Amino acid sequence: MQPLYRVLLLLAIGIAVSGGTFAGKGQGGRGGGNAGLDTVEASHLTFMREEEKLARDVYLTFSEWYPGATAFEAIGERSEQTHTDTLRDKLEQYGHPDPNPDANELPRAIGLFYGEEWGWYFEEKYLELTEAGSGNVLDALYVGALIEELDMNDIGVCPKVMVDAGYPKSCGLAYTNARGLISTYNSLINGSENHLRTFVRRIEREIGEGNYEAQYLTQKEVDGILGR
């Protein structure tokens, strides 16, 4: 059975569920295999490369600030590093430039974004998110959960800032027919589900089990991910 939030996202944009995953039914995206990406797919892939780097950078910052909160180091150094490298490789596969060619030059690269189209957004977002998590560990855990909720929406449908810039409301997984992107995006969503569960478990140690409130997705979507 699909997680409830995936079903709701699919219904919201009027596409069908198939194969047990959030299926990428193109509304203008090109065919699968090694076919090139259209402008929407290329911009979205570039955006997600920067968003995965954002997650990594925020978590590595928090791991320095809160060394006892091991989730940040584990997720940042392993999972998010893998995710951002994977999207770098996808850009190369499809022949598009990497907006963050120096991303792995740590710690210098943390918080730095150079993408011509979206770099400004991620520079602002890094400062906003780290400021929000600067008070204490619990604040930082909430930021981590917010990032994972945001990632799932941005991968599955479309980032709000892209929609505001004139891209279609479904510009991500719901848009593309490129098989390489569909597989990668589904994997990223699965990773974000796991990360959200990790952060919520730690949050609820402080606030009580069952008391986490959704920050970006709907509560029904989040509860579906958490198995409630």
C-alpha positions as CSV (number, residue, x, y, z in Angstrom):
1,M,0.0,0.0,0.0
2,Q,1.2,3.5,-0.8
3,P,2.0,5.9,2.1
4,L,-1.0,8.2,2.5
5,Y,0.8,11.3,1.7
6,R,1.9,9.9,-1.7
7,V,-1.7,9.1,-2.6
8,L,-2.8,12.5,-1.6
9,L,-0.1,14.2,-3.7
10,L,-1.1,12.1,-6.7
11,L,-4.8,12.8,-6.4
12,A,-4.1,16.5,-6.0
13,I,-2.5,16.7,-9.4
14,G,-4.9,14.2,-11.1
15,I,-2.5,11.4,-12.0
16,A,-2.8,7.7,-11.4
17,V,-1.0,5.5,-8.9
18,S,0.8,2.6,-10.5
19,G,3.4,0.0,-9.6
20,G,3.4,0.7,-5.9
21,T,5.4,4.0,-6.3
22,F,4.9,7.6,-6.8
23,A,4.8,7.2,-10.6
24,G,6.2,9.9,-12.8
25,K,3.5,10.6,-15.4
26,G,4.8,13.3,-17.6
27,Q,2.8,16.3,-18.4
28,G,5.4,17.5,-20.9
29,G,8.5,15.8,-19.8
30,R,10.3,13.8,-22.4
31,G,10.5,10.0,-22.7
32,G,12.6,7.7,-20.6
33,G,16.0,6.1,-21.1
34,N,18.8,8.4,-22.3
35,A,16.6,11.0,-23.9
36,G,17.5,14.6,-23.1
37,L,15.7,16.6,-20.5
38,D,13.4,19.5,-21.3
39,T,13.8,22.9,-19.7
40,V,11.5,22.1,-16.8
41,E,13.2,18.8,-16.0
42,A,16.7,20.3,-16.2
43,S,15.8,23.2,-13.9
44,H,14.1,20.9,-11.4
45,L,17.1,18.5,-11.4
46,T,19.5,21.5,-10.8
47,F,17.2,22.8,-8.1
48,M,17.2,19.4,-6.3
49,R,21.0,19.1,-6.5
50,E,21.2,22.4,-4.6
51,E,18.4,21.4,-2.2
52,E,20.2,18.1,-1.2
53,K,23.4,20.1,-0.7
54,L,21.4,22.5,1.5
55,A,20.2,19.6,3.7
56,R,23.7,18.3,4.0
57,D,25.1,21.7,4.9
58,V,22.5,22.4,7.5
59,Y,23.0,19.0,9.1
60,L,26.7,19.3,9.2
61,T,26.4,22.8,10.7
62,F,24.1,21.4,13.4
63,S,26.5,18.5,14.0
64,E,29.2,21.0,14.9
65,W,26.9,23.0,17.2
66,Y,25.3,20.0,18.9
67,P,27.9,17.1,18.9
68,G,25.7,15.0,21.1
69,A,22.9,14.9,18.5
70,T,24.3,12.1,16.4
71,A,21.5,12.1,13.9
72,F,22.8,15.2,12.2
73,E,26.2,13.8,11.6
74,A,24.9,10.4,10.5
75,I,22.3,11.8,8.1
76,G,24.5,14.7,6.9
77,E,27.8,12.9,6.3
78,R,26.3,9.7,4.9
79,S,22.8,10.0,3.4
80,E,22.7,13.6,2.3
81,Q,26.2,13.5,1.0
82,T,25.2,10.5,-1.1
83,H,22.1,12.2,-2.3
84,T,23.8,15.4,-3.4
85,D,26.5,13.3,-5.2
86,T,23.9,11.3,-6.9
87,L,22.2,14.4,-8.3
88,R,25.5,15.8,-9.4
89,D,26.0,12.6,-11.4
90,K,22.5,12.8,-12.9
91,L,23.3,16.3,-14.1
92,E,26.4,15.0,-15.8
93,Q,24.5,12.0,-17.2
94,Y,22.0,14.3,-18.9
95,G,24.7,16.9,-20.0
96,H,23.8,19.8,-17.7
97,P,26.3,21.8,-15.6
98,D,26.6,21.3,-11.9
99,P,25.7,24.5,-10.0
100,N,28.0,23.5,-7.1
101,P,31.2,22.0,-8.6
102,D,33.1,22.6,-5.3
103,A,30.4,21.2,-3.1
104,N,32.7,18.5,-1.6
105,E,35.4,20.9,-0.6
106,L,34.5,20.8,3.1
107,P,34.2,22.8,5.3
108,R,34.7,25.7,2.8
109,A,31.7,24.8,0.7
110,I,29.1,24.8,3.5
111,G,26.5,27.4,3.0
112,L,27.8,28.5,-0.4
113,F,25.6,28.2,-3.5
114,Y,26.6,29.4,-6.9
115,G,23.7,28.3,-9.2
116,E,22.8,31.1,-11.6
117,E,19.0,30.4,-11.3
118,W,18.6,29.2,-7.7
119,G,21.8,30.0,-5.8
120,W,20.3,33.1,-4.3
121,Y,17.4,31.1,-2.9
122,F,19.6,28.5,-1.2
123,E,21.9,31.1,0.3
124,E,18.9,32.7,1.9
125,K,17.5,29.3,2.9
126,Y,20.7,28.2,4.6
127,L,20.9,31.3,6.8
128,E,17.2,31.0,7.6
129,L,17.3,27.4,8.6
130,T,20.5,27.5,10.6
131,E,19.2,30.6,12.5
132,A,15.9,28.7,13.2
133,G,18.0,25.8,14.7
134,S,20.4,27.9,16.6
135,G,18.6,28.0,19.9
136,N,18.9,24.4,21.1
137,V,18.9,20.8,20.0
138,L,15.1,20.5,19.9
139,D,14.9,23.6,17.6
140,A,17.5,22.0,15.3
141,L,15.6,18.7,15.2
142,Y,12.5,20.5,14.2
143,V,14.5,22.2,11.3
144,G,15.6,18.7,10.3
145,A,12.1,17.4,10.1
146,L,11.0,20.5,8.2
147,I,13.7,20.0,5.6
148,E,12.6,16.4,5.0
149,E,9.0,17.4,4.6
150,L,10.0,20.2,2.2
151,D,12.2,17.8,0.2
152,M,9.4,15.3,-0.3
153,N,7.1,18.0,-1.6
154,D,9.8,19.5,-3.8
155,I,10.9,16.2,-5.3
156,G,7.4,14.8,-5.8
157,V,5.5,17.9,-7.1
158,C,7.3,21.2,-7.4
159,P,9.1,23.7,-5.2
160,K,7.0,26.7,-4.4
161,V,9.7,29.1,-5.6
162,M,9.8,27.4,-9.0
163,V,6.0,27.6,-9.2
164,D,6.2,31.3,-8.3
165,A,8.8,31.7,-11.1
166,G,6.3,30.4,-13.7
167,Y,7.1,26.6,-13.7
168,P,4.2,24.2,-13.8
169,K,2.7,23.1,-10.4
170,S,3.9,19.6,-11.0
171,C,7.5,20.0,-12.2
172,G,9.2,17.2,-10.4
173,L,8.6,13.5,-10.2
174,A,5.0,14.0,-11.2
175,Y,6.1,15.7,-14.4
176,T,9.0,13.6,-15.8
177,N,8.9,10.5,-17.9
178,A,12.7,10.1,-17.8
179,R,13.3,6.7,-16.2
180,G,16.6,7.7,-14.7
181,L,15.0,10.6,-12.9
182,I,12.0,8.6,-11.8
183,S,14.2,6.0,-10.1
184,T,16.4,8.6,-8.4
185,Y,13.6,10.7,-7.2
186,N,11.7,7.8,-5.7
187,S,14.9,6.8,-3.9
188,L,15.3,10.3,-2.5
189,I,11.7,10.3,-1.3
190,N,12.2,7.0,0.5
191,G,15.3,8.5,2.1
192,S,13.4,11.6,3.3
193,E,10.7,9.4,4.8
194,N,13.3,7.6,6.8
195,H,15.0,10.8,7.9
196,L,11.7,12.3,8.9
197,R,11.0,9.3,11.1
198,T,14.4,9.6,12.7
199,F,13.9,13.3,13.5
200,V,10.4,12.8,14.8
201,R,11.4,10.0,17.1
202,R,14.0,12.3,18.7
203,I,11.6,15.2,18.9
204,E,9.0,13.1,20.5
205,R,11.4,12.0,23.2
206,E,11.1,15.6,24.4
207,I,7.5,16.5,23.6
208,G,5.8,13.1,24.0
209,E,5.0,10.3,21.6
210,G,2.3,11.2,19.0
211,N,2.7,15.0,19.5
212,Y,4.7,16.0,16.4
213,E,2.8,18.4,14.2
214,A,3.4,18.6,10.5
215,Q,5.3,21.7,9.4
216,Y,5.0,21.7,5.6
217,L,3.1,18.6,4.4
218,T,-0.4,18.0,5.8
219,Q,-0.8,16.2,9.1
220,K,-2.5,13.3,7.3
221,E,0.5,13.0,5.0
222,V,3.0,13.1,7.8
223,D,1.0,10.6,9.9
224,G,1.0,8.3,6.9
225,I,4.7,8.4,6.7
226,L,5.0,7.8,10.5
227,G,2.6,4.8,10.3
228,R,-0.1,6.4,12.4
